[in-house]
Structure formats: structure tokens, C-alpha cells
Amino acid sequence: MAEKKRERFATHITTAAGDRVYISAKSKDELEQKVLEKRIEMRMGVDIASEMTFRAYAEMWLKTYKEGRVRPSSMSTIRYTFDKHLIPFFGDMQLRDIKPLHVQMFMNTLSDYSQSTQTKALTNLRAMLTSAADNGLIVRNPVRAEDKVTARKGEAEEPLTNEQARRLLSAIEGTQAYTFCILALSTGMRRGEILGLMWSDIDFDKDTIKVLHNKSFPSDADDAPVTSFPKTEAGRRTLPISPQLKEHLLSVRAKSNSVFVLAMRDGRSLTKSAFRAMWKTVENRTAGKGAVPRELGDAYGKIKVTLDFDCHPHLLRHTFITQLFEAGLDLKQVQYLAGHSTPEMTLRVYTHYRQRQREEETHGQVLTALGYLA
């Protein structure tokens, strides 16, 4: 027996521009509901005839609202977020078909990614779809206020101890990595600020460094120009130079043939691959690092493994900021020296520092209180 063909109901709406939009449904009631929804959308200024896809609008949005309006490094990061995550998921969907359910499904696909990756994806998705709503392509942004990233915050990192900082510098003395590390530990400058640092930024008479340059690598390129754009407006600051740092910088400048403090042999600022190769100087002296984990105390050619703690570039900045708090500087002073745009950024480090300090104080107080048992 042949299956009875299901009946379909259809009609069309003519827009103010003269375009016909065809609507179909399984029942008269459903058709009436769809027609009502379309008329409401039209009254709200939505172009119901548009078949704009996510991919097409994303390209238009990036070109109109982002290119030339944000730093090249930021543009590269935004473009990577779209190419890697947003377009593969939403690409051929029509904008008007994207619902809150799809947004949540998309965020679920990022569950194994870092908090930073999830935040960038959600922020850019929200901004682009807000623009689509403003331009009458959708009624409202399907990204809701309650949509949040799901990644857990990582454990707060412990700064290097005084002994670890000294051991690090001792292990890499005589290498280019030493210059990077002593700058970071002595000034708290960011990686990009150190890579963009020029000799003209240093006043050896006043013992100061003016943070005026920055080098930020795009995710898809090995090099980038040194710019006068700081990471934040608060990034422009004047930092004091310690006697130890001054002595080292003077010795480096005497041998330098570049305008940059850290430079390649041809005088250019370090590329991304050159920086990574430089940081290998630290990793090669760290136990557990390498394709074959290195053993503490062993020698690998002329390199001896003397570091039993892990370290990465940003940890040096974190160590510097913590040292400022331990030296008694107030929050506004630390915020300025760190180049943080808001006190909340500085407070994140301060809160962790105070928590650790309280634990140490409590531990000592408890031992003192238990002295009555001795």
C-alpha cells in the first residue's frame, strides 16, 4: 500500500523592497504562526528576505569592523578564532537560523579548550551577532547574557622563590637568555616589551627604562614589526634600573650592533622561532625537560642540568610583581609598575599573595600556640 503523501501548506510575504519570501508549514495553524512571526520581524526592521550565511557575514564584519581598527596582532588572533572555531561550526548556517541552542552546542565543542580560547570565541561571536542584529539581519542576538565559558580556572601559579630566581640566573649566565630573564625579574616587563626594547629607551644617567615599544607575534606568523603600540595604554611607564641590571646592560651594549637590546646576529629583533630557541637555554638546564627527560645533576655535552623547578617567561613577571608586594609597595604603585590598565588585574596577583602570606602566618601562629605542649 502506497504511503499517503503529507499535505503541506504554503504562502508568501512580499517585503517593502518587493522581494517574495515563501513560507511553508505542516498545518494551517503552523503556517499562520510563521507568517505572524515574519511580519513581526519585518516591523522590527529585519530583512526577512536575506539568506546571509554566518561565513559571509563574518567576512564582511571582519573587514568592516576589525581590519585597520585593531592592532595587527589582535587582528591575527581574531582571524584565527574565526577560522579555527567559529566558521567550521556555524559557517553555512543562515544567520536567522542560529538559535541559543546552537550557541550552547558550539560552546560544548570547546569544553576541552582553555578559558582564554573559550572567552575569545564567545566574545567574538557575541560581538558579530550583535552587529547582525543592529543591521537588521536577525531579530536578536542568540548569544545570551548567561552564556559563559565552561573551562575551569587554572591553579594560581607560585612565583619563583628568591633562591630559585638566583639559581635561574646563575644557570644561564653568559647567554642571551640571561639578558631576557634579568630584565623580566628586575622590571616585570612583558615578553613583547622586552623583545621591543631599544637602547634609546634606556637612560643610563637616570637609571630608568621607558617602556615605549612592543613586539607581539601573530599566531600564524614567525615575525612581526616592533611597534609603539603598548599592550594597554597603561603599558607606557618609566621603570627604575637596579645596579645589577645596569651593569649587565652596559656590558651587552658594548658588544651590540643593533638598536634592540635583544637581537639576532643581523641586528633584527628576535623572531618567534629565535625566541623559542633562546628559551631552550632554560629548558635544557631544567630536569624533566626535553624529548628524553633530563636528570638533575647530569651533563649533556657542555650543559649541566641544575634547575629542579619549572619556569616560563610570564612567571618571571609574576615573580617581580609579587616581590613588589612583599617590599611593601601599595596597590597603585604596583599597578603602575606592572603596566596594568585596571587595579583588578593587579589585585588578582595581590589576592593570591595575601592568601599565601596568611597561610604562612597562620602556620607559624599555630606552632607558637602549641608551644604549651612542649
C-alpha positions as CSV (number, residue, x, y, z in Angstrom):
1,M,0.0,0.0,0.0
2,A,1.4,3.4,-1.0
3,E,2.2,5.8,1.8
4,K,-0.1,8.8,1.8
5,K,1.8,12.0,0.9
6,R,1.8,14.5,3.8
7,E,-0.1,17.7,3.0
8,R,1.9,21.0,3.0
9,F,0.6,24.5,3.4
10,A,2.4,27.4,1.8
11,T,2.1,31.1,1.2
12,H,4.4,34.1,0.7
13,I,5.0,37.6,2.1
14,T,6.2,40.5,-0.1
15,T,8.7,42.8,1.6
16,A,8.9,46.5,1.2
17,A,11.7,46.0,-1.3
18,G,9.4,43.8,-3.4
19,D,11.0,40.5,-2.6
20,R,8.8,37.5,-2.1
21,V,9.6,35.3,0.9
22,Y,7.9,31.9,0.7
23,I,6.8,30.2,3.8
24,S,5.6,26.6,4.2
25,A,4.3,24.5,7.2
26,K,2.7,21.2,8.0
27,S,-0.6,22.8,9.2
28,K,-2.7,25.9,8.7
29,D,-2.1,26.9,12.4
30,E,1.7,26.5,12.0
31,L,1.6,28.5,8.8
32,E,-0.3,31.3,10.4
33,Q,2.2,31.3,13.3
34,K,5.1,31.5,10.9
35,V,3.5,34.3,8.9
36,L,2.9,36.3,12.1
37,E,6.5,35.8,13.2
38,K,7.8,37.1,9.8
39,R,5.5,40.1,9.9
40,I,6.7,41.0,13.4
41,E,10.3,40.6,12.2
42,M,9.6,43.0,9.3
43,R,8.1,45.6,11.7
44,M,11.3,45.3,13.8
45,G,13.3,46.2,10.7
46,V,14.7,42.7,9.9
47,D,15.3,41.9,6.3
48,I,13.4,38.6,6.1
49,A,14.5,38.0,2.5
50,S,18.2,37.9,3.5
51,E,19.8,34.5,3.1
52,M,23.1,35.8,4.6
53,T,25.2,32.9,5.9
54,F,27.4,33.1,9.0
55,R,30.5,32.7,6.9
56,A,29.6,35.6,4.5
57,Y,28.7,38.0,7.3
58,A,31.8,37.0,9.3
59,E,34.0,38.1,6.4
60,M,32.0,41.3,6.0
61,W,32.2,42.0,9.7
62,L,35.9,41.4,10.0
63,K,36.6,43.6,7.0
64,T,34.3,46.5,8.1
65,Y,34.7,46.5,11.9
66,K,38.1,45.0,12.6
67,E,40.6,45.4,9.8
68,G,42.6,48.6,10.3
69,R,40.8,49.3,13.6
70,V,42.7,46.9,15.8
71,R,46.4,46.1,16.1
72,P,47.8,43.6,13.5
73,S,48.5,41.0,16.3
74,S,44.9,41.4,17.6
75,M,43.5,41.0,14.1
76,S,45.5,37.9,13.7
77,T,44.1,36.4,16.9
78,I,40.6,37.3,15.9
79,R,41.0,35.8,12.5
80,Y,42.4,32.6,13.9
81,T,39.4,32.3,16.3
82,F,37.0,32.6,13.3
83,D,39.0,30.2,11.1
84,K,39.7,27.6,13.7
85,H,36.5,27.6,15.7
86,L,33.6,29.8,14.7
87,I,33.4,29.3,10.9
88,P,33.9,25.5,10.9
89,F,30.8,25.2,13.3
90,F,28.4,28.0,12.0
91,G,29.8,28.6,8.5
92,D,27.0,27.7,6.2
93,M,24.1,28.3,8.6
94,Q,21.9,31.3,7.7
95,L,22.2,34.0,10.4
96,R,18.5,33.9,11.1
97,D,18.6,30.2,11.8
98,I,21.2,30.4,14.6
99,K,19.4,29.9,18.0
100,P,20.6,29.9,21.6
101,L,20.7,26.1,21.4
102,H,23.3,26.3,18.6
103,V,25.4,28.7,20.7
104,Q,25.4,26.3,23.6
105,M,26.2,23.3,21.3
106,F,29.1,25.3,20.0
107,M,30.4,26.1,23.4
108,N,30.2,22.4,24.3
109,T,32.6,21.7,21.5
110,L,35.2,23.9,23.2
111,S,34.9,22.2,26.6
112,D,38.5,20.9,26.4
113,Y,40.0,24.2,25.4
114,S,41.5,26.8,27.7
115,Q,39.5,29.5,29.4
116,S,41.3,32.0,27.2
117,T,40.3,30.3,23.9
118,Q,36.6,29.9,25.0
119,T,36.5,33.6,26.1
120,K,37.8,34.8,22.7
121,A,35.4,32.6,20.8
122,L,32.3,33.7,22.8
123,T,33.3,37.4,22.9
124,N,33.8,37.5,19.1
125,L,30.6,35.5,18.4
126,R,28.6,37.9,20.6
127,A,30.1,41.0,19.0
128,M,29.5,39.8,15.5
129,L,25.9,38.7,16.1
130,T,25.1,41.9,17.9
131,S,26.2,43.7,14.8
132,A,24.0,41.4,12.7
133,A,21.0,42.4,14.9
134,D,21.9,46.1,14.6
135,N,21.9,45.8,10.8
136,G,18.5,44.1,10.7
137,L,19.7,40.7,9.7
138,I,18.3,39.0,12.8
139,V,15.8,39.9,15.4
140,R,18.0,39.5,18.4
141,N,21.4,38.2,19.3
142,P,21.1,34.4,20.2
143,V,24.2,34.7,22.5
144,R,22.5,35.2,25.9
145,A,23.9,37.1,28.9
146,E,24.0,33.8,30.8
147,D,26.2,32.1,28.2
148,K,29.6,31.7,29.9
149,V,32.8,29.8,29.3
150,T,33.0,26.4,31.0
151,A,36.8,26.0,31.4
152,R,38.0,25.9,34.9
153,K,40.5,28.5,36.0
154,G,43.9,27.0,36.4
155,E,45.7,26.8,39.7
156,A,47.3,30.1,40.8
157,E,51.0,29.9,39.9
158,E,53.6,30.2,42.6
159,P,56.2,32.8,41.9
160,L,59.9,31.8,42.0
161,T,61.5,32.0,45.4
162,N,64.5,34.2,45.9
163,E,66.7,31.2,45.8
164,Q,65.1,29.9,42.6
165,A,65.5,33.3,40.9
166,R,69.2,33.4,41.8
167,R,69.7,29.8,40.7
168,L,68.0,30.5,37.3
169,L,70.3,33.5,36.6
170,S,73.3,31.5,37.7
171,A,72.4,28.6,35.4
172,I,72.1,30.7,32.3
173,E,74.8,33.3,32.9
174,G,76.7,34.3,29.8
175,T,73.7,33.5,27.4
176,Q,71.2,35.7,25.7
177,A,68.5,34.2,27.9
178,Y,70.2,35.8,30.9
179,T,69.5,39.2,29.5
180,F,65.8,38.4,29.0
181,C,65.5,36.8,32.4
182,I,67.2,39.6,34.4
183,L,65.2,42.2,32.6
184,A,61.9,40.4,33.4
185,L,62.9,39.7,37.0
186,S,64.2,43.2,37.6
187,T,61.4,45.2,35.8
188,G,58.4,42.9,35.3
189,M,58.3,43.9,31.6
190,R,56.2,41.6,29.4
191,R,57.8,39.4,26.8
192,G,56.7,41.7,23.9
193,E,58.0,44.8,25.8
194,I,61.4,43.2,26.3
195,L,61.6,42.0,22.7
196,G,60.8,45.5,21.5
197,L,63.2,47.2,24.0
198,M,65.6,49.6,22.2
199,W,68.8,51.1,23.6
200,S,67.2,54.5,23.1
201,D,64.6,53.6,25.6
202,I,67.2,53.3,28.4
203,D,68.6,56.3,30.3
204,F,71.8,55.1,31.9
205,D,72.3,58.5,33.6
206,K,68.9,58.5,35.3
207,D,68.9,54.7,35.7
208,T,65.5,54.3,34.1
209,I,63.8,52.4,31.3
210,K,60.9,53.9,29.4
211,V,58.5,51.3,28.0
212,L,57.7,52.7,24.6
213,H,57.8,49.7,22.2
214,N,56.2,46.3,21.9
215,K,56.5,43.2,19.7
216,S,53.5,40.9,19.6
217,F,53.6,37.8,17.4
218,P,50.5,36.8,15.4
219,S,49.5,33.2,15.9
220,D,50.2,32.4,12.2
221,A,53.5,34.2,11.6
222,D,57.1,33.8,12.8
223,D,57.8,37.6,12.9
224,A,56.1,40.9,13.4
225,P,57.2,44.5,13.4
226,V,58.2,46.3,16.6
227,T,55.6,48.9,17.2
228,S,55.0,51.9,19.5
229,F,51.6,50.3,20.5
230,P,51.7,49.1,24.1
231,K,49.6,46.1,25.1
232,T,47.4,48.6,27.1
233,E,47.5,52.4,27.4
234,A,48.9,51.8,30.9
235,G,51.8,50.0,29.3
236,R,53.7,53.2,28.8
237,R,55.6,53.7,32.0
238,T,59.1,54.5,33.4
239,L,60.8,51.8,35.4
240,P,63.9,52.1,37.7
241,I,67.0,50.1,36.9
242,S,68.8,48.2,39.6
243,P,72.7,48.4,39.8
244,Q,72.9,44.7,38.8
245,L,70.7,45.2,35.8
246,K,72.5,48.4,34.8
247,E,75.9,46.7,34.9
248,H,74.7,43.8,32.7
249,L,73.0,46.1,30.2
250,L,76.1,48.2,29.8
251,S,78.2,45.1,29.1
252,V,75.7,44.0,26.5
253,R,75.5,47.4,24.8
254,A,79.3,47.5,24.5
255,K,79.1,44.4,22.2
256,S,75.8,45.2,20.4
257,N,75.5,46.1,16.7
258,S,71.7,46.6,16.9
259,V,69.2,49.2,18.1
260,F,67.5,46.4,20.0
261,V,68.7,45.1,23.4
262,L,67.8,41.5,22.4
263,A,68.7,41.0,18.7
264,M,69.6,38.4,16.1
265,R,73.0,38.3,14.5
266,D,71.9,40.6,11.7
267,G,70.6,43.2,14.2
268,R,66.9,42.5,13.8
269,S,64.7,42.0,16.8
270,L,64.1,38.3,17.7
271,T,61.6,36.3,15.7
272,K,59.2,33.9,17.4
273,S,61.4,30.9,16.5
274,A,64.5,32.7,17.7
275,F,62.9,33.5,21.0
276,R,61.9,29.9,21.4
277,A,65.4,28.7,20.6
278,M,66.7,31.2,23.2
279,W,64.3,29.9,25.8
280,K,65.6,26.4,25.2
281,T,68.6,27.6,27.1
282,V,66.5,27.5,30.2
283,E,64.7,24.3,29.4
284,N,67.9,22.4,28.6
285,R,69.1,23.1,32.2
286,T,65.8,22.0,33.7
287,A,65.2,18.5,35.0
288,G,62.4,16.6,33.2
289,K,62.5,18.7,30.0
290,G,63.3,17.5,26.5
291,A,62.2,14.6,24.4
292,V,64.1,12.4,26.8
293,P,63.6,13.8,30.3
294,R,66.8,15.2,31.6
295,E,68.1,14.2,35.0
296,L,69.1,16.7,37.7
297,G,72.9,16.9,38.0
298,D,73.6,15.1,34.7
299,A,75.6,16.8,31.9
300,Y,74.5,16.9,28.3
301,G,77.6,18.0,26.4
302,K,78.6,21.3,28.0
303,I,75.1,21.8,29.5
304,K,74.6,20.7,33.1
305,V,71.1,20.2,34.5
306,T,70.9,22.3,37.7
307,L,67.3,23.5,37.8
308,D,64.7,21.3,39.6
309,F,61.8,23.7,39.1
310,D,59.8,24.6,36.0
311,C,59.8,28.1,34.7
312,H,58.2,30.0,31.8
313,P,58.6,33.6,30.7
314,H,55.5,35.0,32.2
315,L,56.4,33.5,35.6
316,L,59.3,36.0,35.8
317,R,56.9,38.9,35.6
318,H,54.6,37.3,38.2
319,T,57.7,36.9,40.4
320,F,58.6,40.6,40.0
321,I,55.0,41.8,40.9
322,T,54.9,39.6,44.0
323,Q,58.3,40.9,45.1
324,L,56.8,44.5,44.9
325,F,54.0,43.5,47.3
326,E,56.5,41.8,49.7
327,A,58.6,45.0,49.7
328,G,55.5,46.9,50.9
329,L,54.5,48.9,47.8
330,D,50.9,49.9,47.7
331,L,48.4,48.7,45.1
332,K,48.5,51.9,42.9
333,Q,52.3,51.8,42.8
334,V,52.3,48.1,41.8
335,Q,49.6,48.7,39.2
336,Y,51.7,51.5,37.6
337,L,55.0,49.5,37.6
338,A,53.2,46.4,36.2
339,G,51.5,48.4,33.4
340,H,48.1,47.0,34.4
341,S,45.2,49.0,33.0
342,T,42.9,48.3,35.9
343,P,43.6,47.7,39.6
344,E,41.5,44.5,39.3
345,M,44.3,42.9,37.3
346,T,46.9,43.8,40.0
347,L,44.5,42.5,42.7
348,R,44.5,39.1,41.2
349,V,48.2,38.8,41.9
350,Y,47.8,40.5,45.3
351,T,44.9,38.3,46.4
352,H,47.0,35.2,45.8
353,Y,50.0,36.8,47.5
354,R,47.9,37.7,50.6
355,Q,46.3,34.2,50.7
356,R,49.8,32.6,50.7
357,Q,51.1,35.1,53.3
358,R,48.2,34.4,55.6
359,E,48.7,30.6,55.4
360,E,52.3,31.1,56.3
361,E,51.4,33.4,59.2
362,T,48.7,31.1,60.4
363,H,51.1,28.1,60.3
364,G,53.6,30.0,62.5
365,Q,50.9,31.2,64.9
366,V,49.6,27.7,65.3
367,L,53.0,26.3,66.1
368,T,53.5,29.1,68.6
369,A,50.2,28.4,70.2
370,L,51.0,24.7,70.5
371,G,54.2,25.6,72.4
372,Y,52.3,24.9,75.7
373,L,52.7,21.1,74.9
374,A,56.4,21.3,74.8
